[in-house]
């Protein structure tokens, strides 16, 4: 049975205008919802990396990967779902904190290895990095104090190991695999 589950795609793309639109339009046209999307520069000039988390079964994941390779500016696609990966998110959480509740909130942040990055007279902002479960855990414990605002980055992922089964990121379009069907 092909059950749907969260899939993590690592997509290396040329760092040019319009790439993000083309990638997200592919998902929209196919009727897939993106659960999380992060984009950032890599260590190689002219190459950006997208981490896309979506729900799909095995067949749909293979089709998405093949369709991503058809996009002009896509250099490499890696479905990291079944691989050993390090996945992290960042969240900023603004919590109601008066003088009496502030020490308790700061202690909770310390337990979760979160940092308090801003303190005001009636609220504070904490920053936490970790797995989605860790972020949810902190939010659950802070909820009784009153979460005023919260923002998350979405997942970034990296396959574990010093060695990669993938070739180095292609320097040009001509170095891309011809087809991923």
Secondary structure as UniProt FT lines:
FT   STRAND          5..14
FT   TURN            17..18
FT   HELIX           19..30
FT   STRAND          34..41
FT   TURN            45..46
FT   STRAND          47..56
FT   HELIX           58..70
FT   TURN            72..73
FT   STRAND          74..79
FT   TURN            81..82
FT   STRAND          85..96
FT   HELIX           99..111
FT   TURN            112..113
FT   STRAND          115..119
FT   STRAND          123..130
FT   HELIX           132..142
FT   HELIX           143..145
FT   STRAND          147..152
FT   STRAND          156..159
FT   HELIX           173..175
//
